[in-house]
Amino acid sequence: MSTEIPDSRQAAADGSFEIYLAWSNQVLKVGADQTALEVLLQAGVPIEPGCQTGGCGDCATAYVEGDVIHKDLCLNGEDRERFFCPCVSRAITRIVLAF
């Protein structure tokens, strides 16, 4: 029997992950069948949806912390250190946003 306590900062095995909105102290769960953009918009976070395919960059959102799996086609390497496109990107760990 394992005594290891699961770390909520790590993505779940099913592909879901969490987004922590630091200023509003909210934790949002992004299910494996959802996009981060859908969840953020449902929570009232002001993000422009854009093309929703990772090609335009309209939804590019700054993140403070987290290991993002970038799946967009619009951000360069330098941008990806601070921004992610929630329409297509996923995460390995909890993502922290300043909202």
Residue, then its C-alpha position, 0 to 999 in steps of 0.5 A: m500500500s502506498t503512503e504517498i500523498p498526491d500532489s495537487r500541483q501535478a497533472a492527473a494521469d487522465g490528462s486533467f490539470e489545475i489552473y490557480l487564479a492567484w489574485s482571486n484565490q480560485v482553483l479551476k480544474v481542466g478536465a481531459d475533455q476540456t480546453a483551458l480556454e473553455v474553463l477560464l471563460q466559464a470562470g469569467v476570466p477576460i480572454e479573447p477566444g480568437c481562432q481556438t486552434g492555436g494559430c492566431g495568438d489572440c488568447a495568449t495568456a501570461y502565466v506565472e508558474g507551471d510546466v506547460i505543454h505548448k501546442d500552439l503554432c503562434l508563440n516563439g520560444e521566448d514568448r512560451e516562457r511567459f505565455f501559453c495559448p489556453c485554446v490548445s495547450r495543456a499542462i504537466t503541473r498546475i498553472v498559476l495565472a495572475f487573475 
